[in-house]
Amino acid sequence: MSDADLGKEGSRLSRRVRRYARVGTSVGGLAAQVVGARVLGVTLDRGRHSAELRAALGGLKGPLMKAAQILATIPDALPPEYAEELRQLQSNAPAMGWQFVRRRMQGELGPSWEKRFRDFAHEAGAAASLGQVHRAIGPDGRALACKLQYPDMLSTVEADLRQLRLAFSIYHRYDQAIDPSEIYKELAERLREELDYDREARHMRLYGKVLAKEAGVFVPELVAELSTTRLLTMTWLEGMPLMDFIARNADVEDRNRVATNMFRAWYVPFYYYGVIHGDPHLGNYTVREDGAINLLDYGCVRVFPAPFVKGVIDLYHAFERDDPALAVAAYESWGFKDLSKDLLEALNIWARFLYAPLLEDKSQPIAASDSGIYGAKVAGQVHSALRGLGGVRPPREFVLMDRAAIGLGSVFMHLKAEVNWHRMFNELIEDFDVAAMAKRQRKALTAADLPPQA
């Protein structure tokens, strides 16, 4: 390795050391404040403390911040001051300044990059874990969104993944209910893919095709000539954040319309094409004035083979018909192995919870309880049962499906939507055919210049 390479590596290492020293000091210090408040009775300014927490996490710009984003999707899981601050990580994370942006844009589009736009906002319109978005006006007058990746994100993601693997390892030593090894592999692969904006551009084209007939869902259009592997330029879609929509005290018909559009935005692609949007946090969609939604981010997309989708439908029918053998076949098609009777029942506790709204032909909330913590009590029951059975290793294909279901369920609880989920679901699956879905999938992937599903 040359001196220059050693210098670069040393620089990267020092950045990583500073990064984890910073987060360790910040989060550790904040945790100490919480302990002091709870154990010693010290008065804690929760508003200031939660703002400090957002600053500490938002400064990381990486996968560790995404963990905070997931927490923010669960209604009432945190005190309101914390939930509000973490929610802002979805779409209002601390942004990088103009000098940084100008250098980064020059690196992606060349020294004359500003001449390729009629206007380019100096301030970021949104900032998230891997990049920030600037509003611009294209040469043809169209309003554009330019998503610019932060520098050295590959090194940052790899450093965070090492920390995540260590955290999973430590966790599994004292709690063996769930073996997180396959979960880690799935999250690692998806996070690395999120750094490839060329791949995300193809995902965007894929969703534009598969949702083309959905009047209540809008997908941005790619502007290829202003995009690179680290800069993604697309048309700007006007809309308001979901929490702003809810704050307007919209009536139940409007809330149900938004929930219906959300349901179709996620599950039409899945049941017709085997494609799932794996990141349903609050910053990845906005609501239009008529209740339609804008689906914005395509970094975390998973393509499943048709037999996997059939397994999701088979498990529904297993509960509908009280058919344990069909349930076993469904779990095995997802990659679960060595299913004993007791393990099957433990898995079914969770599955029945997720499928419950789909089994009754009536309009109803997504969950019977209005506690706001979607699935937390049931998850605790499953965790206890699995620990007593020696644990389970969830297959990696299961990770994003579960994340999407819980994320969307939390959104529907935020909306207080009362929809006939049974009819919407059955409309999607009534003509399901493995061969027909596989054919549609191949055609859609080919059109988007994506590799076929193995």
Number of C-alpha atoms within 10 A of each C-alpha: 7 7 8 9 10 11 12 12 13 12 12 15 14 11 14 16 12 12 17 15 13 16 17 13 13 17 17 13 13 17 14 12 19 19 14 14 14 12 9 10 10 12 11 14 11 15 13 11 18 20 15 16 21 23 17 19 25 25 19 21 23 24 22 18 23 21 11 19 25 19 18 25 26 24 19 16 16 14 11 14 15 21 21 17 21 28 23 20 26 24 21 18 26 22 21 15 11 13 9 11 20 14 12 18 19 13 13 16 16 11 12 9 14 14 11 14 16 14 16 18 14 14 15 23 16 21 25 26 25 23 22 26 23 20 22 22 19 21 12 8 11 14 17 24 27 26 25 25 24 23 13 9 18 16 14 20 20 16 18 21 21 12 15 17 16 12 11 16 15 11 14 15 9 8 14 18 19 17 19 20 16 16 19 17 15 17 18 20 11 17 20 16 16 18 21 18 22 19 19 20 26 19 24 23 22 24 25 20 16 20 18 12 9 14 10 19 23 22 25 20 16 19 16 13 10 17 20 16 15 20 26 23 26 26 19 20 21 12 17 15 16 20 16 11 20 15 8 8 11 12 10 14 13 19 21 20 19 24 26 22 21 24 17 18 24 21 20 19 20 23 21 22 25 23 25 22 24 21 22 25 23 23 23 16 22 22 23 20 11 11 22 22 29 24 24 17 21 23 24 21 20 17 18 17 17 24 19 20 23 21 20 18 18 21 25 23 16 17 18 14 10 12 14 16 10 18 21 21 16 24 22 16 17 19 15 18 14 10 14 11 10 13 18 16 17 18 17 19 15 18 16 17 16 19 20 18 21 21 18 14 13 14 14 17 19 26 21 10 11 13 14 16 18 26 19 13 11 16 14 12 14 20 21 14 19 20 14 13 15 12 17 20 16 18 20 19 17 17 16 22 18 14 17 19 16 19 22 24 24 25 24 24 22 21 22 20 23 21 22 20 23 18 15 16 19 15 11 15 15 9 11 17 14 15 11 13 22 20 12 15 26 16 14 19 23 13 13 19 14 15 9 14 13 6
